[in-house]
Amino acid sequence: MNIFFKVFNFLYKHGHWTVTGRVFVGSLNLLLSVVLTKLMTASDYGNYQYYISIFLLLEFCSNPGASSAVVKYVALGKDWSCNFLLKQRIKFSFIASIIFAILSMYNIYVGDYSESIIYFSFSILFPFYFSYDLFLYYLHAKIELKRLNIILIIRSLTQLFFTILVFKLSNNVLITLISFIASASMLNWFFYRKNVKNFSISNHEPNVKKDAQKMAIGLSLVGILGTIVMQIDKILIFNLIDSKSLAIFSIGMMIGISINSLFKSILSSLDAKLVVHNIKKWHYWFILFFGSIIGAIISLITPFIIEILYGEEYKESAYYASIVILSLGLYLVNHLLDNAYMLHHEKNIVPIYVSKVGVAIIQLALILLLFLFGSSSKEILTYLPYVYVSKILIQILIINLSDLKIQRDNLI
């Protein structure tokens, strides 16, 4: 029980900044979605979400595993690793920039100048948006949670006002989308420069550099399918059903995932500690019980909140949000289990690689089967949120099975 009180004391000292920051950021993101759904038609908001999904789809090109590597190695005192991994991430990001540039030129060729502007903007903004956000993980590893969450609030406030202002002035969905991504990209660049010091290359340790790069690239490679799966459902809804259905689905999933992420961010306050501390089984059972109870309570009031905020047109979003929130306990257990293996300096990271690849393949197969053999769009949309829940369960199972196999192999 001594470790329980240590964890509670740590969360008491640092967790309130995480809670305050995440509540503010979540509220501001919610407010932005409410305002945009009031200003735009459901179809226009669906278009807005579609292009965001296209932009996020190529995140795997940015070496996203670098974020976890920064948390691990900065927590171990290797602050210079953040600068090294930033350079690696920028290099990888140019792959996505080239892809978006090609799409832009193709749309010029076919005469669709609006889409060409969108993709050209994406090609410029992509490295800034996905590379310079490493400062978030740097501050996280340094346990500078007060500064981190103040920055997150400033960034969200700027995005909120800038995005709404641009739409009011232009009344154009695509220009608004570009402004939303551009504001975050420029702020990421600014805050990185302000918060992460430049270290001389003489400080670099070749072995640590090699291990950090290996971890980042390894996690990125095994996460490629996972990144695609996160966006493919929205892209398929837009292209095979309609943009209004995408708008309703996106609002519900966003609210559900945002609430789950709020509790995950509180738990994430402990990430830097996981580098050297082990998690016991009873911790997972406690998190599962606590999270499930909280999730059940929140899911009961979610339909009323959505109807009040978004109106009658988006009341079906409550269905998706409630299913996601009910999985809160499992979601938190999965997050803790994932980070306990990924960040600990002595644990084998192979179970994480296996789980991410396995889960992504199964989840992608489930989504494609649902769209191929679903009897109607209503049936597809009814079962789609359960794919999200099944992903969590499958990942927990695969991590444990992989770890068990490794332990048995070591005994032989």
Secondary structure, 3 states (H helix, E strand, C coil): CHHHHHHHHHHHHHHHHHHHHHHHHHHHHHHHHHHHHHHCCHHHHHHHHHHHHHHHHHHHHHCCCHHHHHHHHHHCCCCCHHHHHHHHHHHHHHHHHHHHHHHHHHHHHCCCHHHHHHHHHHHHHHHHHHHCCHHHHHHHHCCCHHHHHHHHHHHHHHHHHHHHHHHHHHCCHHHHHHHHHHHHHHHHHHHHHHHCCCCCHHHCCHHHHHHHHHHHHHHHHHCHHHHHHHHHHHHHHHHHCCHHHHHHHHHHHHHHHHHHHHHHHHHHCCHHHHCCCCCCHHHHHHHHHHHHHHHHHHHHHHHHHHHHHHCHHHCCHHHHHHHHHHCHHHHHHHHHHHHHHHHCCCCCCHHHHHHHHHHHHHHHHHHHHHHHHCCCHHHHHHHHHHHHHHHHHHHHHHHHHHHHHHHHHHHC
